[in-house]
Amino acid sequence: MELQDYITAVKTKLARSLVIDSVVIVDERTLLNRGYFRARLTLINGDFLEIAESFTILEGRCLTLGYRYQWMDATKRLLRKRWDNVEHFPELPNFPHHVHIGEESNVYPSQSRNILELIDLMEAEIS
């Protein structure tokens, strides 16, 4: 797998997902051995999802380096969930992976996931 292959897979997943109403790609790039993809999605229930991920290819597999996936209501004022790996909560299991649920202060352990896995999760949550 090459960097551009992963970006193509992400775009295909976004285009085919039944829970995504519209996609605006904000940024996509590949530089040497790293890639970056960012998009804003409107979900079929009207909610908003912003996805941003940096990644690399290691031994033919995509490895997520940094990510932030923020799911909000249609007004973009109410946080539903935000998954990220910013190193804010070292006391949590699975540090630095965590999720904010409902409010910034409600933080729980999470796991690393890429955009493809996130869309699978969103399809399960919304369906």
N, CA, C and O atoms as a GROMACS GRO file, in nm:
protein
  508
    1MET      N    1   0.085  -0.119   0.000
    1MET     CA    2   0.000   0.000   0.000
    1MET      C    3   0.089   0.124   0.000
    1MET      O    4   0.191   0.129   0.068
    2GLU      N    5   0.048   0.222  -0.076
    2GLU     CA    6   0.116   0.351  -0.084
    2GLU      C    7   0.028   0.457  -0.015
    2GLU      O    8  -0.090   0.433   0.008
    3LEU      N    9   0.086   0.572   0.016
    3LEU     CA   10   0.010   0.679   0.080
    3LEU      C   11  -0.115   0.715   0.002
    3LEU      O   12  -0.223   0.728   0.059
    4GLN      N   13  -0.101   0.732  -0.129
    4GLN     CA   14  -0.215   0.772  -0.212
    4GLN      C   15  -0.322   0.662  -0.216
    4GLN      O   16  -0.440   0.693  -0.231
    5ASP      N   17  -0.282   0.536  -0.203
    5ASP     CA   18  -0.379   0.426  -0.198
    5ASP      C   19  -0.472   0.441  -0.078
    5ASP      O   20  -0.592   0.419  -0.087
    6TYR      N   21  -0.413   0.480   0.036
    6TYR     CA   22  -0.495   0.498   0.156
    6TYR      C   23  -0.592   0.615   0.137
    6TYR      O   24  -0.710   0.603   0.171
    7ILE      N   25  -0.545   0.726   0.083
    7ILE     CA   26  -0.634   0.840   0.059
    7ILE      C   27  -0.747   0.799  -0.036
    7ILE      O   28  -0.862   0.838  -0.016
    8THR      N   29  -0.716   0.723  -0.138
    8THR     CA   30  -0.819   0.675  -0.231
    8THR      C   31  -0.919   0.586  -0.158
    8THR      O   32  -1.040   0.597  -0.182
    9ALA      N   33  -0.872   0.499  -0.071
    9ALA     CA   34  -0.961   0.412   0.005
    9ALA      C   35  -1.053   0.493   0.096
    9ALA      O   36  -1.171   0.462   0.110
   10VAL      N   37  -0.998   0.599   0.158
   10VAL     CA   38  -1.078   0.686   0.244
   10VAL      C   39  -1.187   0.756   0.162
   10VAL      O   40  -1.303   0.757   0.203
   11LYS      N   41  -1.151   0.812   0.050
   11LYS     CA   42  -1.249   0.882  -0.034
   11LYS      C   43  -1.358   0.787  -0.081
   11LYS      O   44  -1.476   0.824  -0.085
   12THR      N   45  -1.321   0.666  -0.116
   12THR     CA   46  -1.419   0.566  -0.160
   12THR      C   47  -1.514   0.532  -0.046
   12THR      O   48  -1.635   0.524  -0.065
   13LYS      N   49  -1.459   0.512   0.073
   13LYS     CA   50  -1.541   0.479   0.191
   13LYS      C   51  -1.639   0.592   0.221
   13LYS      O   52  -1.757   0.568   0.248
   14LEU      N   53  -1.591   0.716   0.216
   14LEU     CA   54  -1.678   0.831   0.243
   14LEU      C   55  -1.789   0.841   0.138
   14LEU      O   56  -1.903   0.871   0.172
   15ALA      N   57  -1.756   0.817   0.013
   15ALA     CA   58  -1.854   0.827  -0.096
   15ALA      C   59  -1.960   0.717  -0.088
   15ALA      O   60  -2.075   0.739  -0.127
   16ARG      N   61  -1.923   0.602  -0.038
   16ARG     CA   62  -2.015   0.486  -0.036
   16ARG      C   63  -2.093   0.470   0.094
   16ARG      O   64  -2.189   0.393   0.099
   17SER      N   65  -2.053   0.539   0.199
   17SER     CA   66  -2.118   0.520   0.329
   17SER      C   67  -2.261   0.570   0.325
   17SER      O   68  -2.290   0.679   0.274
   18LEU      N   69  -2.350   0.490   0.378
   18LEU     CA   70  -2.492   0.525   0.381
   18LEU      C   71  -2.526   0.625   0.491
   18LEU      O   72  -2.638   0.678   0.493
   19VAL      N   73  -2.434   0.653   0.583
   19VAL     CA   74  -2.462   0.749   0.690
   19VAL      C   75  -2.405   0.887   0.661
   19VAL      O   76  -2.422   0.980   0.741
   20ILE      N   77  -2.338   0.902   0.548
   20ILE     CA   78  -2.279   1.031   0.512
   20ILE      C   79  -2.360   1.095   0.400
   20ILE      O   80  -2.378   1.036   0.293
   21ASP      N   81  -2.408   1.215   0.427
   21ASP     CA   82  -2.488   1.289   0.328
   21ASP      C   83  -2.400   1.371   0.235
   21ASP      O   84  -2.423   1.374   0.114
   22SER      N   85  -2.298   1.438   0.291
   22SER     CA   86  -2.210   1.519   0.207
   22SER      C   87  -2.070   1.523   0.265
   22SER      O   88  -2.049   1.506   0.385
   23VAL      N   89  -1.974   1.548   0.176
   23VAL     CA   90  -1.832   1.551   0.213
   23VAL      C   91  -1.768   1.675   0.152
   23VAL      O   92  -1.785   1.704   0.033
   24VAL      N   93  -1.694   1.749   0.235
   24VAL     CA   94  -1.611   1.859   0.186
   24VAL      C   95  -1.468   1.826   0.228
   24VAL      O   96  -1.437   1.821   0.347
   25ILE      N   97  -1.382   1.802   0.131
   25ILE     CA   98  -1.243   1.774   0.160
   25ILE      C   99  -1.171   1.907   0.181
   25ILE      O  100  -1.168   1.992   0.093
   26VAL      N  101  -1.114   1.923   0.300
   26VAL     CA  102  -1.048   2.047   0.338
   26VAL      C  103  -0.900   2.044   0.297
   26VAL      O  104  -0.846   2.144   0.252
   27ASP      N  105  -0.838   1.928   0.314
   27ASP     CA  106  -0.696   1.916   0.282
   27ASP      C  107  -0.661   1.770   0.262
   27ASP      O  108  -0.713   1.682   0.330
   28GLU      N  109  -0.573   1.745   0.167
   28GLU     CA  110  -0.516   1.612   0.150
   28GLU      C  111  -0.378   1.631   0.089
   28GLU      O  112  -0.360   1.709  -0.005
   29ARG      N  113  -0.282   1.557   0.143
   29ARG     CA  114  -0.148   1.570   0.089
   29ARG      C  115  -0.063   1.449   0.124
   29ARG      O  116  -0.088   1.378   0.222
   30THR      N  117   0.035   1.428   0.042
   30THR     CA  118   0.137   1.327   0.069
   30THR      C  119   0.272   1.393   0.051
   30THR      O  120   0.297   1.460  -0.049
   31LEU      N  121   0.358   1.374   0.149
   31LEU     CA  122   0.492   1.431   0.147
   31LEU      C  123   0.590   1.323   0.189
   31LEU      O  124   0.587   1.277   0.303
   32LEU      N  125   0.675   1.284   0.099
   32LEU     CA  126   0.775   1.180   0.128
   32LEU      C  127   0.710   1.056   0.188
   32LEU      O  128   0.649   0.978   0.115
   33ASN      N  129   0.722   1.037   0.318
   33ASN     CA  130   0.668   0.915   0.380
   33ASN      C  131   0.549   0.941   0.472
   33ASN      O  132   0.516   0.856   0.554
   34ARG      N  133   0.485   1.057   0.459
   34ARG     CA  134   0.370   1.090   0.543
   34ARG      C  135   0.256   1.142   0.459
   34ARG      O  136   0.275   1.201   0.353
   35GLY      N  137   0.135   1.117   0.508
   35GLY     CA  138   0.016   1.169   0.443
   35GLY      C  139  -0.072   1.239   0.543
   35GLY      O  140  -0.058   1.221   0.664
   36TYR      N  141  -0.164   1.320   0.492
   36TYR     CA  142  -0.259   1.393   0.577
   36TYR      C  143  -0.390   1.403   0.502
   36TYR      O  144  -0.392   1.427   0.381
   37PHE      N  145  -0.501   1.385   0.575
   37PHE     CA  146  -0.633   1.398   0.516
   37PHE      C  147  -0.725   1.465   0.617
   37PHE      O  148  -0.727   1.428   0.735
   38ARG      N  149  -0.801   1.564   0.569
   38ARG     CA  150  -0.897   1.634   0.655
   38ARG      C  151  -1.022   1.661   0.574
   38ARG      O  152  -1.015   1.706   0.459
   39ALA      N  153  -1.138   1.635   0.635
   39ALA     CA  154  -1.266   1.658   0.567
   39ALA      C  155  -1.373   1.692   0.669
   39ALA      O  156  -1.363   1.660   0.787
   40ARG      N  157  -1.476   1.757   0.619
   40ARG     CA  158  -1.595   1.789   0.699
   40ARG      C  159  -1.712   1.716   0.637
   40ARG      O  160  -1.738   1.726   0.517
   41LEU      N  161  -1.783   1.642   0.721
   41LEU     CA  162  -1.892   1.558   0.673
   41LEU      C  163  -2.024   1.602   0.736
   41LEU      O  164  -2.029   1.640   0.852
   42THR      N  165  -2.128   1.594   0.657
   42THR     CA  166  -2.264   1.606   0.711
   42THR      C  167  -2.323   1.466   0.707
   42THR      O  168  -2.321   1.399   0.604
   43LEU      N  169  -2.374   1.424   0.821
   43LEU     CA  170  -2.430   1.290   0.832
   43LEU      C  171  -2.579   1.291   0.796
   43LEU      O  172  -2.641   1.398   0.792
   44ILE      N  173  -2.634   1.175   0.771
   44ILE     CA  174  -2.775   1.168   0.727
   44ILE      C  175  -2.872   1.218   0.833
   44ILE      O  176  -2.985   1.254   0.800
   45ASN      N  177  -2.831   1.219   0.959
   45ASN     CA  178  -2.918   1.270   1.065
   45ASN      C  179  -2.898   1.420   1.087
   45ASN      O  180  -2.957   1.478   1.179
   46GLY      N  181  -2.816   1.485   1.001
   46GLY     CA  182  -2.790   1.628   1.012
   46GLY      C  183  -2.668   1.662   1.094
   46GLY      O  184  -2.622   1.777   1.092
   47ASP      N  185  -2.614   1.566   1.168
   47ASP     CA  186  -2.496   1.591   1.251
   47ASP      C  187  -2.374   1.624   1.165
   47ASP      O  188  -2.372   1.600   1.044
   48PHE      N  189  -2.273   1.677   1.230
   48PHE     CA  190  -2.149   1.721   1.167
   48PHE      C  191  -2.034   1.635   1.219
   48PHE      O  192  -2.026   1.608   1.338
   49LEU      N  193  -1.946   1.593   1.130
   49LEU     CA  194  -1.829   1.516   1.170
   49LEU      C  195  -1.708   1.571   1.097
   49LEU      O  196  -1.704   1.572   0.974
   50GLU      N  197  -1.609   1.616   1.173
   50GLU     CA  198  -1.484   1.661   1.112
   50GLU      C  199  -1.378   1.556   1.141
   50GLU      O  200  -1.362   1.511   1.255
   51ILE      N  201  -1.306   1.517   1.036
   51ILE     CA  202  -1.204   1.414   1.049
   51ILE      C  203  -1.070   1.471   1.004
   51ILE      O  204  -1.062   1.540   0.902
   52ALA      N  205  -0.965   1.442   1.080
   52ALA     CA  206  -0.831   1.484   1.042
   52ALA      C  207  -0.735   1.376   1.090
   52ALA      O  208  -0.740   1.332   1.205
   53GLU      N  209  -0.648   1.335   0.999
   53GLU     CA  210  -0.557   1.226   1.032
   53GLU      C  211  -0.425   1.241   0.958
   53GLU      O  212  -0.423   1.273   0.839
   54SER      N  213  -0.316   1.219   1.028
   54SER     CA  214  -0.186   1.206   0.962
   54SER      C  215  -0.146   1.059   0.972
   54SER      O  216  -0.177   0.991   1.070
   55PHE      N  217  -0.076   1.012   0.871
   55PHE     CA  218  -0.048   0.868   0.864
   55PHE      C  219   0.079   0.844   0.785
   55PHE      O  220   0.130   0.932   0.715
   56THR      N  221   0.128   0.722   0.798
   56THR     CA  222   0.242   0.677   0.720
   56THR      C  223   0.216   0.534   0.678
   56THR      O  224   0.121   0.471   0.725
   57ILE      N  225   0.299   0.483   0.592
   57ILE     CA  226   0.291   0.343   0.552
   57ILE      C  227   0.413   0.273   0.609
   57ILE      O  228   0.527   0.315   0.585
   58LEU      N  229   0.390   0.168   0.684
   58LEU     CA  230   0.498   0.091   0.746
   58LEU      C  231   0.478  -0.056   0.711
   58LEU      O  232   0.376  -0.115   0.744
   59GLU      N  233   0.575  -0.113   0.644
   59GLU     CA  234   0.568  -0.253   0.602
   59GLU      C  235   0.440  -0.282   0.524
   59GLU      O  236   0.377  -0.386   0.542
   60GLY      N  237   0.403  -0.189   0.437
   60GLY     CA  238   0.288  -0.207   0.351
   60GLY      C  239   0.153  -0.182   0.416
   60GLY      O  240   0.050  -0.201   0.352
   61ARG      N  241   0.152  -0.141   0.542
   61ARG     CA  242   0.026  -0.114   0.613
   61ARG      C  243   0.020   0.032   0.655
   61ARG      O  244   0.122   0.095   0.683
   62CYS      N  245  -0.100   0.084   0.658
   62CYS     CA  246  -0.120   0.222   0.700
   62CYS      C  247  -0.112   0.230   0.853
   62CYS      O  248  -0.176   0.152   0.923
   63LEU      N  249  -0.035   0.325   0.902
   63LEU     CA  250  -0.020   0.347   1.045
   63LEU      C  251  -0.064   0.490   1.075
   63LEU      O  252  -0.006   0.586   1.022
   64THR      N  253  -0.165   0.505   1.159
   64THR     CA  254  -0.215   0.637   1.198
   64THR      C  255  -0.118   0.698   1.299
   64THR      O  256  -0.084   0.636   1.400
   65LEU      N  257  -0.073   0.820   1.270
   65LEU     CA  258   0.020   0.889   1.358
   65LEU      C  259  -0.052   0.985   1.453
   65LEU      O  260  -0.032   0.981   1.574
   66GLY      N  261  -0.136   1.068   1.397
   66GLY     CA  262  -0.212   1.165   1.475
   66GLY      C  263  -0.352   1.174   1.420
   66GLY      O  264  -0.371   1.164   1.298
   67TYR      N  265  -0.450   1.192   1.507
   67TYR     CA  266  -0.587   1.200   1.459
   67TYR      C  267  -0.673   1.284   1.552
   67TYR      O  268  -0.645   1.300   1.671
   68ARG      N  269  -0.778   1.337   1.493
   68ARG     CA  270  -0.882   1.410   1.566
   68ARG      C  271  -1.009   1.393   1.484
   68ARG      O  272  -1.018   1.438   1.370
   69TYR      N  273  -1.107   1.328   1.544
   69TYR     CA  274  -1.236   1.306   1.480
   69TYR      C  275  -1.342   1.366   1.573
   69TYR      O  276  -1.363   1.316   1.683
   70GLN      N  277  -1.408   1.471   1.529
   70GLN     CA  278  -1.504   1.541   1.615
   70GLN      C  279  -1.644   1.532   1.558
   70GLN      O  280  -1.670   1.577   1.446
   71TRP      N  281  -1.734   1.472   1.637
   71TRP     CA  282  -1.874   1.452   1.600
   71TRP      C  283  -1.958   1.548   1.682
   71TRP      O  284  -1.954   1.545   1.805
   72MET      N  285  -2.034   1.633   1.614
   72MET     CA  286  -2.116   1.732   1.682
   72MET      C  287  -2.258   1.728   1.626
   72MET      O  288  -2.284   1.668   1.522
   73ASP      N  289  -2.349   1.792   1.697
   73ASP     CA  290  -2.485   1.802   1.645
   73ASP      C  291  -2.488   1.897   1.525
   73ASP      O  292  -2.386   1.956   1.490
   74ALA      N  293  -2.603   1.911   1.465
   74ALA     CA  294  -2.616   1.991   1.342
   74ALA      C  295  -2.580   2.138   1.363
   74ALA      O  296  -2.538   2.206   1.269
   75THR      N  297  -2.597   2.189   1.485
   75THR     CA  298  -2.564   2.330   1.512
   75THR      C  299  -2.415   2.352   1.535
   75THR      O  300  -2.368   2.466   1.539
   76LYS      N  301  -2.342   2.245   1.548
   76LYS     CA  302  -2.198   2.247   1.576
   76LYS      C  303  -2.168   2.311   1.713
   76LYS      O  304  -2.061   2.368   1.734
   77ARG      N  305  -2.264   2.301   1.804
   77ARG     CA  306  -2.245   2.353   1.939
   77ARG      C  307  -2.238   2.242   2.042
   77ARG      O  308  -2.170   2.256   2.144
   78LEU      N  309  -2.308   2.132   2.017
   78LEU     CA  310  -2.314   2.022   2.113
   78LEU      C  311  -2.217   1.912   2.068
   78LEU      O  312  -2.231   1.855   1.960
   79LEU      N  313  -2.120   1.884   2.153
   79LEU     CA  314  -2.025   1.777   2.125
   79LEU      C  315  -2.091   1.643   2.154
   79LEU      O  316  -2.143   1.621   2.263
   80ARG      N  317  -2.088   1.556   2.057
   80ARG     CA  318  -2.133   1.419   2.081
   80ARG      C  319  -2.012   1.336   2.126
   80ARG      O  320  -2.012   1.279   2.235
   81LYS      N  321  -1.908   1.330   2.042
   81LYS     CA  322  -1.784   1.261   2.078
   81LYS      C  323  -1.668   1.322   2.001
   81LYS      O  324  -1.684   1.369   1.888
   82ARG      N  325  -1.552   1.321   2.065
   82ARG     CA  326  -1.430   1.357   1.994
   82ARG      C  327  -1.321   1.259   2.034
   82ARG      O  328  -1.285   1.247   2.151
   83TRP      N  329  -1.269   1.190   1.935
   83TRP     CA  330  -1.159   1.096   1.954
   83TRP      C  331  -1.031   1.166   1.912
   83TRP      O  332  -1.026   1.230   1.807
   84ASP      N  333  -0.926   1.154   1.994
   84ASP     CA  334  -0.797   1.208   1.952
   84ASP      C  335  -0.686   1.142   2.030
   84ASP      O  336  -0.709   1.066   2.125
   85ASN      N  337  -0.563   1.171   1.988
   85ASN     CA  338  -0.447   1.116   2.058
   85ASN      C  339  -0.349   1.225   2.100
   85ASN      O  340  -0.228   1.203   2.105
   86VAL      N  341  -0.403   1.342   2.130
   86VAL     CA  342  -0.321   1.448   2.188
   86VAL      C  343  -0.286   1.402   2.330
   86VAL      O  344  -0.370   1.347   2.401
   87GLU      N  345  -0.164   1.425   2.371
   87GLU     CA  346  -0.114   1.368   2.498
   87GLU      C  347  -0.153   1.451   2.619
   87GLU      O  348  -0.068   1.506   2.689
   88HIS      N  349  -0.284   1.460   2.645
   88HIS     CA  350  -0.336   1.540   2.756
   88HIS      C  351  -0.362   1.460   2.883
   88HIS      O  352  -0.356   1.516   2.993
   89PHE      N  353  -0.390   1.332   2.873
   89PHE     CA  354  -0.439   1.255   2.988
   89PHE      C  355  -0.353   1.131   3.011
   89PHE      O  356  -0.397   1.019   2.984
   90PRO      N  357  -0.231   1.149   3.062
   90PRO     CA  358  -0.138   1.035   3.078
   90PRO      C  359  -0.185   0.931   3.179
   90PRO      O  360  -0.135   0.818   3.179
   91GLU      N  361  -0.280   0.966   3.264
   91GLU     CA  362  -0.328   0.871   3.365
   91GLU      C  363  -0.428   0.770   3.307
   91GLU      O  364  -0.458   0.669   3.372
   92LEU      N  365  -0.479   0.795   3.189
   92LEU     CA  366  -0.578   0.704   3.129
   92LEU      C  367  -0.512   0.580   3.071
   92LEU      O  368  -0.403   0.587   3.013
   93PRO      N  369  -0.580   0.466   3.087
   93PRO     CA  370  -0.532   0.347   3.016
   93PRO      C  371  -0.533   0.373   2.865
   93PRO      O  372  -0.616   0.448   2.815
   94ASN      N  373  -0.442   0.313   2.796
   94ASN     CA  374  -0.431   0.327   2.650
   94ASN      C  375  -0.386   0.467   2.607
   94ASN      O  376  -0.406   0.507   2.493
   95PHE      N  377  -0.324   0.542   2.701
   95PHE     CA  378  -0.270   0.674   2.671
   95PHE      C  379  -0.185   0.665   2.544
   95PHE      O  380  -0.107   0.571   2.532
   96PRO      N  381  -0.196   0.757   2.451
   96PRO     CA  382  -0.266   0.886   2.455
   96PRO      C  383  -0.406   0.883   2.395
   96PRO      O  384  -0.470   0.988   2.382
   97HIS      N  385  -0.455   0.766   2.358
   97HIS     CA  386  -0.585   0.755   2.289
   97HIS      C  387  -0.699   0.774   2.388
   97HIS      O  388  -0.708   0.706   2.490
   98HIS      N  389  -0.787   0.870   2.356
   98HIS     CA  390  -0.899   0.898   2.444
   98HIS      C  391  -1.017   0.953   2.364
   98HIS      O  392  -1.003   0.991   2.248
   99VAL      N  393  -1.132   0.957   2.429
   99VAL     CA  394  -1.253   1.011   2.368
   99VAL      C  395  -1.322   1.103   2.468
   99VAL      O  396  -1.333   1.071   2.587
  100HIS      N  397  -1.369   1.218   2.419
  100HIS     CA  398  -1.451   1.310   2.497
  100HIS      C  399  -1.596   1.279   2.459
  100HIS      O  400  -1.629   1.272   2.341
  101ILE      N  401  -1.680   1.260   2.559
  101ILE     CA  402  -1.819   1.226   2.531
  101ILE      C  403  -1.910   1.330   2.595
  101ILE      O  404  -1.914   1.344   2.717
  102GLY      N  405  -1.984   1.401   2.511
  102GLY     CA  406  -2.082   1.498   2.558
  102GLY      C  407  -2.024   1.632   2.599
  102GLY      O  408  -2.078   1.737   2.563
  103GLU      N  409  -1.915   1.630   2.672
  103GLU     CA  410  -1.850   1.752   2.718
  103GLU      C  411  -1.699   1.732   2.718
  103GLU      O  412  -1.650   1.619   2.724
  104GLU      N  413  -1.627   1.842   2.710
  104GLU     CA  414  -1.480   1.834   2.711
  104GLU      C  415  -1.429   1.761   2.835
  104GLU      O  416  -1.328   1.691   2.828
  105SER      N  417  -1.497   1.778   2.947
  105SER     CA  418  -1.449   1.721   3.074
  105SER      C  419  -1.480   1.573   3.089
  105SER      O  420  -1.424   1.509   3.178
  106ASN      N  421  -1.566   1.517   3.007
  106ASN     CA  422  -1.598   1.374   3.012
  106ASN      C  423  -1.502   1.298   2.921
  106ASN      O  424  -1.528   1.282   2.802
  107VAL      N  425  -1.391   1.253   2.979
  107VAL     CA  426  -1.284   1.190   2.901
  107VAL      C  427  -1.270   1.044   2.942
  107VAL      O  428  -1.266   1.012   3.061
  108TYR      N  429  -1.263   0.957   2.842
  108TYR     CA  430  -1.253   0.814   2.866
  108TYR      C  431  -1.142   0.754   2.778
  108TYR      O  432  -1.107   0.811   2.675
  109PRO      N  433  -1.087   0.641   2.820
  109PRO     CA  434  -0.988   0.575   2.736
  109PRO      C  435  -1.050   0.533   2.604
  109PRO      O  436  -1.170   0.505   2.596
  110SER      N  437  -0.969   0.530   2.502
  110SER     CA  438  -1.014   0.487   2.370
  110SER      C  439  -0.903   0.406   2.307
  110SER      O  440  -0.810   0.362   2.375
  111GLN      N  441  -0.912   0.389   2.178
  111GLN     CA  442  -0.809   0.316   2.106
  111GLN      C  443  -0.778   0.389   1.977
  111GLN      O  444  -0.857   0.470   1.928
  112SER      N  445  -0.663   0.360   1.923
  112SER     CA  446  -0.626   0.418   1.795
  112SER      C  447  -0.716   0.360   1.687
  112SER      O  448  -0.740   0.239   1.683
  113ARG      N  449  -0.764   0.446   1.600
  113ARG     CA  450  -0.842   0.399   1.485
  113ARG      C  451  -0.815   0.492   1.369
  113ARG      O  452  -0.788   0.611   1.389
  114ASN      N  453  -0.824   0.439   1.250
  114ASN     CA  454  -0.807   0.523   1.132
  114ASN      C  455  -0.944   0.567   1.081
  114ASN      O  456  -1.046   0.528   1.136
  115ILE      N  457  -0.944   0.647   0.977
  115ILE     CA  458  -1.070   0.700   0.924
  115ILE      C  459  -1.161   0.587   0.876
  115ILE      O  460  -1.283   0.593   0.896
  116LEU      N  461  -1.106   0.486   0.814
  116LEU     CA  462  -1.188   0.374   0.765
  116LEU      C  463  -1.261   0.306   0.882
  116LEU      O  464  -1.379   0.274   0.873
  117GLU      N  465  -1.188   0.285   0.991
  117GLU     CA  466  -1.248   0.223   1.110
  117GLU      C  467  -1.349   0.317   1.176
  117GLU      O  468  -1.452   0.271   1.227
  118LEU      N  469  -1.321   0.447   1.175
  118LEU     CA  470  -1.414   0.543   1.232
  118LEU      C  471  -1.547   0.542   1.156
  118LEU      O  472  -1.653   0.546   1.218
  119ILE      N  473  -1.541   0.536   1.025
  119ILE     CA  474  -1.666   0.534   0.947
  119ILE      C  475  -1.745   0.408   0.977
  119ILE      O  476  -1.868   0.414   0.984
  120ASP      N  477  -1.678   0.295   0.994
  120ASP     CA  478  -1.749   0.173   1.036
  120ASP      C  479  -1.819   0.196   1.170
  120ASP      O  480  -1.934   0.155   1.187
  121LEU      N  481  -1.750   0.260   1.264
  121LEU     CA  482  -1.807   0.290   1.395
  121LEU      C  483  -1.927   0.384   1.381
  121LEU      O  484  -2.030   0.362   1.445
  122MET      N  485  -1.915   0.487   1.299
  122MET     CA  486  -2.026   0.581   1.279
  122MET      C  487  -2.146   0.511   1.217
  122MET      O  488  -2.260   0.539   1.254
  123GLU      N  489  -2.122   0.421   1.125
  123GLU     CA  490  -2.232   0.346   1.063
  123GLU      C  491  -2.306   0.263   1.166
  123GLU      O  492  -2.428   0.252   1.161
  124ALA      N  493  -2.233   0.206   1.260
  124ALA     CA  494  -2.296   0.128   1.369
  124ALA      C  495  -2.371   0.219   1.465
  124ALA      O  496  -2.479   0.183   1.513
  125GLU      N  497  -2.316   0.336   1.494
  125GLU     CA  498  -2.378   0.430   1.588
  125GLU      C  499  -2.508   0.489   1.532
  125GLU      O  500  -2.605   0.505   1.605
  126ILE      N  501  -2.508   0.522   1.404
  126ILE     CA  502  -2.621   0.596   1.346
  126ILE      C  503  -2.728   0.504   1.287
  126ILE      O  504  -2.846   0.541   1.284
  127SER      N  505  -2.690   0.388   1.241
  127SER     CA  506  -2.787   0.297   1.176
  127SER      C  507  -2.894   0.249   1.272
  127SER      O  508  -2.982   0.172   1.232
   0.00000   0.00000   0.00000
